[in-house]
Amino acid sequence: MRYTTGGVQTFHLWSLSEDVIVDQGAGTDVLLLTSRWGQDRLDRPSPAVREVLRRMELGPVLLANALSGPEDQCPFTLPALSKLSHLVVRTLGVDDLKGPLLSVVPLSSAASFVLIRPAGERRVCLPRHVAFTVPESGTGCVLESDRSPHRVVLHRQEAAWVAMTLAWPTTLTAVSAALPLPPQVTEDIVGYLAAAGLVTSVDEPA
């Protein structure tokens, strides 16, 4: 869940969407989550899954840190969380104490988030239907499309730099070379945008 490149660590945070309510008292063998899309039911959730969801309801967490037991429980929580992908906000962080880079917010009950690693020499770009908007708060910016089940909130300028370089077909290798960012940070930002359906591959090789 955490790795180091050139002294910089990126990490993946998980939280529940703001409208999600977790009913921990539904029964020892049942966990109910209520959202704008109705109710989702988890049967026989493990204590680790219960604890992770409790922490995720409070805000973004690193899964390994949210577990009360050994970290090797972490892989066992992922299948349960994958069933709730449409309720989960995925946030990319970096350990420079300046806050998260971006967050991917589900907009549909069919939203599914699976990290994608575009090949370094394969050209990618933002689809033409993706729009940049500035929220009313005036902080950061938002990438969204009526064809994507996710909205991406770019919290920091580094994430916006990467997104803007994808306005034209380019390669991950070229983006990494053009920006003053550790390659792992650039790769992770592109990976999150691709997983959100806001980056598409260009058929012709570079």
Secondary structure, 3 states (H helix, E strand, C coil): CEEEECCEEEEEEEEECCCCEEECCCCCCEEEEEECCEEEEEECCCHHHHHHHHHHHHCCEEHHHHCCCCHHHHHHHHHHHHCCHHHEEEEEEECCCCCCCEEEEECCCCCCCCCCCCCCCCEEECCCCCEEECCCCCCCEEEECCCCCEEEEECCHHHHHHHHHCCCCEEHHHHHHHCCCCHHHHHHHHHHHHHCCCCEECCCCC
